[in-house]
Amino acid sequence: MPELEIFIADLSTELPLPYADGGIQAGFPSPAQDYITETIDLNLELVKHPAATFYGKVCGDSMIDEGIEPGDILIIDRSLEPANGDLAVCCVDGDFTVKRIKFEKDRVWLQPSNELFDPILITPECRFSVWGVVTHTIKSNRRRRGFR
């Protein structure tokens, strides 16, 4: 099973949604906004380089300790140069994987966030490329039915 499914981003339409611009308290409750006038378009907020942006649906659990779970959707920007510590979608020997990338003087490591997985050392024998940098993760916070 692949670790990541890749999809082209469709940014051809606008979708302005109501936006609580006054903020939503994560501490003590505050009076709710009775009338929301602001809108936000997630395409404009989350996609900075439309021609180089793709979505990826996570299929594996190697990044679960970082809160990235199967079914989460990654926003991947192929125009960004990866920096040390970035979450990146990489192609290793023809397979996509998402990992934290660690650059050392003469080596590259792909770091999982699950103790059941070992880091991947990229050797000269590997066919390797950084396919894109993950800029955002979209996840469902709705509990599954039957969850206690």
Backbone torsions as a table, in degrees:
resi	resn	phi	psi	omega
1	MET	NA	134.2	179.6
2	PRO	-67.6	153.2	179.0
3	GLU	-84.0	-14.9	-175.1
4	LEU	-154.7	133.3	172.2
5	GLU	-103.9	133.7	-176.2
6	ILE	-105.5	137.8	179.4
7	PHE	-132.1	145.5	175.2
8	ILE	-75.6	138.4	178.1
9	ALA	-78.7	127.1	175.4
10	ASP	-97.5	103.9	-177.7
11	LEU	-111.1	22.1	-174.5
12	SER	-78.5	-13.1	-178.9
13	THR	-122.9	155.4	174.4
14	GLU	-97.8	148.2	177.6
15	LEU	-141.1	76.0	179.3
16	PRO	-72.7	121.7	-179.3
17	LEU	-113.0	151.5	177.8
18	PRO	-56.6	143.1	-172.7
19	TYR	-135.7	123.7	177.8
20	ALA	-81.9	86.4	-173.6
21	ASP	-70.9	-13.6	178.2
22	GLY	-80.9	-4.5	179.9
23	GLY	92.4	161.1	177.2
24	ILE	-124.8	121.2	-175.0
25	GLN	-67.9	133.5	172.6
26	ALA	-103.1	-1.4	177.3
27	GLY	-107.6	-118.4	179.2
28	PHE	-75.5	139.7	179.5
29	PRO	-60.6	149.3	174.7
30	SER	-127.6	164.0	-179.5
31	PRO	-56.3	135.5	-179.9
32	ALA	-70.5	150.2	175.4
33	GLN	-76.8	122.4	-177.9
34	ASP	-77.5	-27.6	-174.0
35	TYR	-136.6	108.3	-179.3
36	ILE	-94.8	120.4	-178.1
37	THR	-108.4	-22.1	-177.6
38	GLU	-80.4	152.5	173.2
39	THR	-129.2	161.5	178.4
40	ILE	-138.0	140.5	175.9
41	ASP	-111.5	111.6	-175.6
42	LEU	-63.0	-29.1	174.9
43	ASN	-58.6	-44.6	-179.4
44	LEU	-71.8	-33.7	-177.2
45	GLU	-77.8	-38.2	-171.0
46	LEU	-102.0	-17.9	-175.9
47	VAL	-114.6	106.1	-178.0
48	LYS	-90.0	-27.1	-178.3
49	HIS	-129.8	80.9	-173.1
50	PRO	-53.4	-41.0	-176.3
51	ALA	-69.0	-18.3	-176.9
52	ALA	-114.1	12.1	-174.8
53	THR	-105.3	137.1	177.4
54	PHE	-134.2	162.8	173.5
55	TYR	-109.5	148.2	175.4
56	GLY	-133.3	133.2	176.6
57	LYS	-97.9	124.5	-176.8
58	VAL	-73.5	131.9	179.7
59	CYS	-113.6	-22.7	-177.0
60	GLY	-105.7	-178.5	-177.6
61	ASP	-124.2	26.1	-179.0
62	SER	-73.0	-11.8	-179.7
63	MET	-116.2	19.3	-172.2
64	ILE	-63.5	-32.5	179.6
65	ASP	-71.6	-9.3	176.0
66	GLU	-99.8	5.5	179.3
67	GLY	84.5	10.4	177.9
68	ILE	-99.6	114.4	-171.5
69	GLU	-118.7	161.4	175.0
70	PRO	-54.0	135.1	-178.8
71	GLY	96.8	-19.1	176.6
72	ASP	-64.5	151.0	179.2
73	ILE	-110.1	127.6	178.8
74	LEU	-100.2	140.0	171.0
75	ILE	-98.8	120.0	-171.2
76	ILE	-116.8	123.5	179.7
77	ASP	-108.0	112.9	-177.7
78	ARG	-80.4	-10.0	-177.8
79	SER	-86.6	-10.2	-177.2
80	LEU	-86.7	138.6	174.2
81	GLU	-80.0	124.9	-177.6
82	PRO	-68.5	140.2	176.5
83	ALA	-111.4	159.2	178.6
84	ASN	-54.7	127.6	179.3
85	GLY	92.6	-7.5	178.3
86	ASP	-66.2	149.7	168.8
87	LEU	-82.2	122.3	-173.0
88	ALA	-132.9	148.3	169.8
89	VAL	-94.2	120.8	-176.7
90	CYS	-119.6	153.0	174.9
91	CYS	-111.0	117.3	-179.7
92	VAL	-120.9	114.3	179.9
93	ASP	51.1	40.2	174.8
94	GLY	89.3	-0.9	-179.5
95	ASP	-115.5	138.6	175.5
96	PHE	-80.1	143.8	171.9
97	THR	-148.1	152.6	175.3
98	VAL	-114.2	126.7	-178.0
99	LYS	-153.3	164.9	168.0
100	ARG	-76.6	133.7	-178.4
101	ILE	-99.4	133.9	-179.3
102	LYS	-125.0	117.0	178.9
103	PHE	-95.3	129.1	170.7
104	GLU	-116.8	176.9	-175.0
105	LYS	-51.1	-53.1	-177.1
106	ASP	-121.0	15.6	-175.4
107	ARG	-143.1	160.6	172.2
108	VAL	-128.4	132.7	176.6
109	TRP	-117.1	144.6	170.9
110	LEU	-110.4	116.0	-172.4
111	GLN	-100.6	119.3	172.8
112	PRO	-78.5	168.5	175.0
113	SER	-124.1	56.6	178.3
114	ASN	-160.9	121.4	-175.1
115	GLU	-63.2	-13.1	178.3
116	LEU	-79.1	-9.1	-178.3
117	PHE	-115.0	141.2	177.0
118	ASP	-89.7	150.0	171.6
119	PRO	-60.4	152.3	-180.0
120	ILE	-107.5	120.0	174.6
121	LEU	-89.0	124.8	177.9
122	ILE	-85.4	115.7	-179.3
123	THR	-102.2	165.5	178.0
124	PRO	-59.7	-21.3	179.8
125	GLU	-77.8	-18.0	-178.5
126	CYS	-75.6	140.9	165.8
127	ARG	-87.6	110.8	-169.7
128	PHE	-134.9	138.8	169.4
129	SER	-152.1	147.8	170.9
130	VAL	-85.7	114.8	-174.0
131	TRP	-82.0	-31.5	178.9
132	GLY	179.7	164.9	179.1
133	VAL	-102.8	133.3	178.1
134	VAL	-79.4	123.1	-179.0
135	THR	-101.3	-28.7	-179.4
136	HIS	-149.9	155.8	173.6
137	THR	-122.7	131.1	177.3
138	ILE	-110.5	126.6	-177.9
139	LYS	-135.9	156.7	175.7
140	SER	-88.9	131.7	177.7
141	ASN	-104.4	1.8	-179.7
142	ARG	-74.3	130.5	178.5
143	ARG	-68.5	143.8	173.9
144	ARG	-71.2	147.2	177.6
145	ARG	-60.2	139.9	179.9
146	GLY	88.7	-4.2	179.6
147	PHE	-74.3	136.7	178.7
148	ARG	-117.2	NA	NA
